[in-house]
Amino acid sequence: MNFNSYQKKAVSTAMYTDKFYPIASLMVESSELADIFVKPMLRGDPKKINRDDIISEAGDVLWNLANVLADNGIDFSEVAKYNLSKLQSRQSRGVIMGSGGNR
């Protein structure tokens, strides 16, 4: 499945009325994804990270991002192309390991 096809199907399942919903939910779901890795690391747990948990939380992040973008008239493919172009530019200029947004 390609990004735009996923985005269209994800948007078709959206039931919210306030466009702030996927923005707020994106923050929550991103934190839940990070939490899968962070808590065991901070506690020093030898716990094996569950692949299905990663996929589930990443899917929630993806769904919310798809809707945030769609609500603003942006396709996933546009974001992906832009991001790769930006990263390639940084790499070619030797600043990919730098800090800050505009480098």
N, C-alpha and C positions, 0 to 999 in steps of 0.2 A: 504494500500500500504506500502511496506517496503522500507527502505532507498535505497537499491541498485536498486530496480525497478524504484523508482523515479529518481535516478541519471541517469540511462540509458535513460529514456525518456527525462529528462531535457537536457542531452548532445545532444540528437538527434535534438534539436531545436536550438542549438548554431550556429550562423552564423558569428562569428568573425574570423579574420585571425591572429590576434596578441594575444598570450596567456596572455598578460598583461591586456587585456580588462576585464576579469572577476575579476581580482585582484583589479583593480581600481574601477570597478563597485561595488564590495563587500563593499569597504569603503563607497562609496556614499549611497548605499542602507541601510547599517547598520546605517548610520547617519540619514537617513530618518525615519527608524524604531524608533530610539531613540528619534527623534524630536517629534514624536507623543506624547510622555510622558513628555519630558523635557520642551517644550515651555509652556504648561499649568501650569506645576509645578512652573516654574520660574516666570511666570506672576501672579500666584495665581488665575488663571481662574477656575471657578467652572465647566468648560466644561467637559461633559462626553466623555470619549475616545471611539471612534467608533471601534467596534470589526472588522468590515470589513476592515478598514484601517490597523489595526494591521496585519490581515491575508494577505492582499495584499503586504505590505512591507516585512513581514517575508518571504513570498513566493519569493520575489525578492532576498532577502538575501540567501535563500536556493538554488535558481537556480545558483547564482554566486558561492557559495561555492561548489556545485556539480561539476561545471565546473573547478574550481581551482583544486579540488582534482583529477578529471578525467585527467586533463592535466598533472598531476604528477603521474599517475598510482596508485591512492589510491581510494579504495571504501569507501563509507560512513560507511558501517558496521565495517570496520577496525578502523576508527576513533571513532565510538561509543563504541566499545569494549575496545579500549585503554583508552578512557576517563573514562569509568566506573571503569576500573581496577585501574587507577590512583586515582580516588576519593575514592574508597573503601580502598585503601592502606593508603591514608591520614587520612581517618576517623578512621581506626583501630589503627593508630599510634598517634591519637589525635592532628593532625596538619592541619585538614581540614579548620580551621579558621585562619591559618597563612597567611603569605604574601610571595610572591616570587614563582617562577616556580618550583624549585627543593627543595621540603621539605619533 
